[in-house]
């Protein structure tokens, strides 16, 4: 996906399969013909409305539970990387300041590439609700 520029803001993702960020991908049917959990890369894309009042503030993207490694783009711009972590170490969170890449008062596109190369029994990919917040 990186070389096909899936992270680009105007990439057509209409043929992508929906994937929840509240359950691991094998709990959503991602397995092979023998029932083995999928291991590899998954791409997530979501849109977030950010109020105009957030202009000029630090805004953080948080994924409380993410296995094992992630790269993030906001509106097509690279935002950062959460290094590989072994799944049995907690927390497995991603917290990334993305305020400078947001367009307050508009819809913002967040794209996340997740690598999981180990069987973690239902916790593959992003498996808890994500959110944005600002420290006031």
C-alpha positions as a printed NumPy array, in Angstrom:
array([[  0.   ,   0.   ,   0.   ],
       [  2.818,   2.455,   0.676],
       [  4.053,   2.349,  -2.92 ],
       [  0.493,   2.579,  -4.254],
       [  0.145,   5.707,  -2.033],
       [ -2.824,   4.432,   0.021],
       [ -1.913,   7.104,   2.571],
       [ -2.661,   9.913,   0.107],
       [ -5.664,  12.047,   0.932],
       [ -7.35 ,  11.509,  -2.435],
       [ -6.684,   7.775,  -2.752],
       [ -9.914,   5.956,  -3.662],
       [-10.557,   3.544,  -0.793],
       [-14.144,   2.733,  -1.858],
       [-13.243,  -0.925,  -2.429],
       [-11.675,  -1.325,   1.016],
       [-13.406,  -3.729,   3.346],
       [-14.799,  -2.048,   6.491],
       [-12.74 ,  -2.802,   9.595],
       [-13.727,  -1.841,  13.136],
       [-11.288,  -0.181,  15.524],
       [-13.036,  -1.746,  18.526],
       [-12.13 ,  -5.402,  17.889],
       [ -9.092,  -7.253,  16.597],
       [ -9.202,  -8.133,  12.94 ],
       [ -9.433, -11.92 ,  13.467],
       [-12.601, -11.279,  15.498],
       [-13.919,  -9.676,  12.315],
       [-13.284, -12.744,  10.149],
       [ -9.742, -12.079,   8.962],
       [ -8.338, -15.595,   8.729],
       [ -7.094, -17.987,   6.09 ],
       [ -8.896, -21.046,   4.701],
       [ -7.631, -23.161,   7.609],
       [ -8.903, -20.679,  10.213],
       [ -5.466, -19.309,  11.139],
       [ -5.464, -15.662,  12.185],
       [ -4.244, -13.221,   9.545],
       [ -0.744, -11.884,  10.15 ],
       [  0.525,  -8.94 ,   8.196],
       [ -0.502,  -5.376,   7.402],
       [ -3.906,  -3.715,   7.583],
       [ -4.828,  -0.165,   6.659],
       [ -7.41 ,   1.858,   8.544],
       [ -8.937,   5.093,   7.362],
       [-11.315,   7.301,   9.28 ],
       [-12.651,  10.81 ,   9.1  ],
       [-12.853,  13.147,  12.084],
       [-14.64 ,  16.459,  12.365],
       [-12.446,  18.881,  14.306],
       [-14.048,  22.084,  15.619],
       [-12.703,  25.429,  14.467],
       [-11.889,  26.239,  18.103],
       [ -9.045,  23.689,  17.894],
       [ -7.087,  25.971,  15.561],
       [ -3.597,  26.542,  16.929],
       [ -3.921,  23.965,  19.715],
       [ -2.169,  20.686,  20.318],
       [ -4.462,  17.808,  19.394],
       [ -3.564,  14.204,  20.139],
       [ -4.645,  11.038,  18.368],
       [ -4.946,   8.143,  20.821],
       [ -5.356,   4.446,  20.116],
       [ -5.412,   2.793,  23.571],
       [ -4.688,  -0.678,  22.2  ],
       [ -2.742,  -1.372,  19.017],
       [ -0.656,  -4.43 ,  18.102],
       [  2.256,  -4.312,  17.027],
       [  3.489,  -1.325,  14.989],
       [  1.801,   1.653,  13.312],
       [  2.392,   4.521,  10.88 ],
       [ -0.016,   7.484,  10.767],
       [ -0.922,  10.065,   8.109],
       [ -3.3  ,  13.007,   8.587],
       [ -4.825,  14.572,   5.481],
       [ -2.188,  12.752,   3.437],
       [  0.755,  14.087,   5.469],
       [  2.981,  11.777,   7.478],
       [  2.301,  12.282,  11.194],
       [  4.46 ,   9.679,  12.884],
       [  5.288,   6.121,  13.811],
       [  4.616,   3.953,  16.857],
       [  7.51 ,   1.46 ,  17.033],
       [  7.05 ,  -2.286,  17.202],
       [  6.053,  -3.576,  20.637],
       [  5.711,  -7.152,  21.774],
       [  1.995,  -7.8  ,  22.4  ],
       [  2.299,  -9.038,  25.975],
       [  3.739,  -5.736,  27.215],
       [  1.114,  -3.209,  28.298],
       [  0.029,  -0.607,  27.496],
       [ -0.006,  -1.03 ,  23.735],
       [ -1.165,   2.488,  23.063],
       [ -0.388,   5.04 ,  20.409],
       [ -0.488,   8.72 ,  21.373],
       [  0.58 ,  11.158,  18.701],
       [  0.35 ,  14.955,  18.503],
       [ -1.283,  15.781,  15.153],
       [ -2.596,  19.338,  15.668],
       [ -0.374,  20.954,  13.037],
       [ -1.713,  18.593,  10.343],
       [ -5.4  ,  19.097,  11.109],
       [ -7.789,  21.459,   9.359],
       [ -9.951,  22.773,  12.216],
       [-13.53 ,  23.447,  11.199],
       [-13.325,  20.754,   8.524],
       [-13.392,  17.025,   8.1  ],
       [ -9.957,  15.443,   8.517],
       [ -8.795,  12.119,   7.162],
       [ -6.627,   9.879,   9.34 ],
       [ -4.929,   6.864,   7.766],
       [ -3.171,   4.246,   9.857],
       [ -1.047,   1.361,   8.596],
       [ -0.736,  -1.403,  11.196],
       [  1.672,  -4.338,  11.12 ],
       [  0.924,  -7.379,  13.244],
       [  3.087, -10.43 ,  12.627],
       [  2.257, -12.543,  15.679],
       [ -0.871, -14.388,  16.844],
       [ -2.324, -12.427,  19.758],
       [ -5.663, -14.204,  20.214],
       [ -8.173, -11.575,  19.176],
       [ -6.1  ,  -8.443,  19.679],
       [ -4.63 ,  -7.94 ,  16.216],
       [ -4.523,  -4.428,  14.814],
       [ -6.454,  -1.664,  16.565],
       [ -8.824,  -3.215,  19.083],
       [-10.08 ,  -0.413,  21.352],
       [-11.957,   2.773,  20.491],
       [ -9.718,   5.588,  19.246],
       [-10.185,   9.262,  20.064],
       [ -8.797,  12.775,  19.648],
       [ -8.226,  15.141,  22.564],
       [ -6.662,  18.467,  23.364],
       [ -4.935,  19.429,  26.607],
       [ -6.256,  22.771,  27.751]])
